Amino acid sequence: MEAHLLSGANLEIVFNEMLEGCQIIDRHYRYIYVNDTVCKQGRQSREQLLGQTMMSVYPGIENTEMFHLLKHCMREGKPQQMENEFTYPSGDRAWFELRMEPVSEGVLIFSFDITERKKMEISIRAERERYQKVLENLEDIVHIMDPAGQIFYVTPSVERVLGYTPQEFMRKRVLSYIHPDDVEKARKVYASILKYPGRVFQSIEERALHKDGEYRTMQVVAINLLDNPAINGVVITSRDITKEREVDRAKSEFVSLASHQLRTPLGIAKWYLEALQEEPYIQKSPEVVRSYFEEIYKNNHRVLGVVRALLSVSKIDQGHIKDTPKHTNLVPILEDIVKEMRILAKQKNIHLRLTINSLKECVLWIDPVRLYEVIENLVTNAIEYTLPNGSVSVALKRDANKVQVTVRDTGIGISKIDQPKLFSKFFRSEKGALNNTEGSGLGLYVAKSYVEDWGGSLTVTSTPGKGSCFTIELPNIIKRHQQKEEGI
């Protein structure tokens, strides 16, 4: 019964329903059986195929790899398998996976259409080649390293930028190329990169060793793609900014020199103006004369403030900031700043308050002068950019790991477009400049530089028309410094 079901017409139906093509080629290379799928794949009818040789149906097929394997299967009696690219008379191309089995009549061939898969593979390969061409012609260096810092891929641009061939560069771990003074910072950054998969780390600067023995200043962007099976590493892009930094250094030196030259005569002028204001004949002068003196004094004071800010920026850019930390209680500092600023707040009818809860002291190992400057700048800005009848609040919090100072206002706010540029040198938003024409655009840059130098952060959240909140977070490091002082 079973033999009957699998013979004759039933067997023909089974073969014609197969998704695979099925054909038998006899020892004279003639088609003696083809199913429906073979006819579709070859775009030929049964009548055009049966009894015909392969060479007459497809001229030139005898010169192909497929025909060579067919002869080998027929002659040696061994199965063969291959992927065959087939070109139709119309010029269309198709790909088939072929399995050849020796049978008594000749060779049985099963063919499966893999055209869509092959087209996708070709597309992916072409796209990969395009990306490879882009990478090979980049001016920046792109390299990939494993969690241990071993480099396993680098673009050819490494030779143009740092002088090493890709093979030479991949022989060492990445930290071996970093300037000794930058290694510790690089270790910390790398630890953070490993900790946060998918996060992009930008604006990292480090000095990398050129093959000529000199160091180049590099701007680095990194992302952890260890979770991506296609990458399985940390991708780092490095750009040589040595010339830009040399220009910046020259500008900073010029600003420093000019500011020093300006500070002395401006300081002397201020001293004489203060002395003149105490003179009886000035005090008895007409009001218009006294107003002139006040205007001169006010503008002298403003220019001196700009000069001091420029000097601070110059020191930051040149790495010449002098840090003089000591045990500093933040509570009286905040109380003094708020007390001093209440005069300015009262002039604008702004409610200024300080919230420290039950904290009587909050001692850190920090430079008190620079800390005072940072917080005073934030509070001054909050008052300047808050409209009359608004409010400014200063708050202090502390936990086991950090100290947090917030300055919150109900002022004009900062747009989302301006927020990323807020801490840049000389940046002033259009709306901010209208509300305070005397700002220099340097205060927040200086403040953020100081705070980050202490290992902290200065951030802002803001809604236009509703106000802003600036947050200083500093590491709670007083105990560590106390231990050092006690020789532990």
Secondary structure as GFF3:
##gff-version 3
##sequence-region A 1 488
A	DSSP	alpha_helix	2	5	.	.	.	ID=ss1
A	DSSP	alpha_helix	8	16	.	.	.	ID=ss2
A	DSSP	beta_strand	21	26	.	.	.	ID=ss3
A	DSSP	beta_strand	31	34	.	.	.	ID=ss4
A	DSSP	alpha_helix	36	42	.	.	.	ID=ss5
A	DSSP	alpha_helix	46	49	.	.	.	ID=ss6
A	DSSP	alpha_helix	54	57	.	.	.	ID=ss7
A	DSSP	three_ten_helix	61	63	.	.	.	ID=ss8
A	DSSP	alpha_helix	65	76	.	.	.	ID=ss9
A	DSSP	beta_strand	80	87	.	.	.	ID=ss10
A	DSSP	beta_strand	93	103	.	.	.	ID=ss11
A	DSSP	beta_strand	106	113	.	.	.	ID=ss12
A	DSSP	alpha_helix	115	136	.	.	.	ID=ss13
A	DSSP	beta_strand	141	145	.	.	.	ID=ss14
A	DSSP	beta_strand	151	154	.	.	.	ID=ss15
A	DSSP	alpha_helix	157	162	.	.	.	ID=ss16
A	DSSP	alpha_helix	166	169	.	.	.	ID=ss17
A	DSSP	three_ten_helix	174	177	.	.	.	ID=ss18
A	DSSP	three_ten_helix	180	182	.	.	.	ID=ss19
A	DSSP	alpha_helix	183	195	.	.	.	ID=ss20
A	DSSP	beta_strand	200	209	.	.	.	ID=ss21
A	DSSP	beta_strand	215	225	.	.	.	ID=ss22
A	DSSP	beta_strand	233	240	.	.	.	ID=ss23
A	DSSP	alpha_helix	242	277	.	.	.	ID=ss24
A	DSSP	alpha_helix	280	283	.	.	.	ID=ss25
A	DSSP	alpha_helix	287	318	.	.	.	ID=ss26
A	DSSP	beta_strand	326	329	.	.	.	ID=ss27
A	DSSP	alpha_helix	330	347	.	.	.	ID=ss28
A	DSSP	beta_strand	351	355	.	.	.	ID=ss29
A	DSSP	beta_strand	363	366	.	.	.	ID=ss30
A	DSSP	alpha_helix	368	384	.	.	.	ID=ss31
A	DSSP	beta_strand	391	398	.	.	.	ID=ss32
A	DSSP	beta_strand	402	409	.	.	.	ID=ss33
A	DSSP	three_ten_helix	419	421	.	.	.	ID=ss34
A	DSSP	alpha_helix	430	435	.	.	.	ID=ss35
A	DSSP	alpha_helix	443	453	.	.	.	ID=ss36
A	DSSP	beta_strand	457	463	.	.	.	ID=ss37
A	DSSP	beta_strand	467	475	.	.	.	ID=ss38
A	DSSP	alpha_helix	478	485	.	.	.	ID=ss39
###
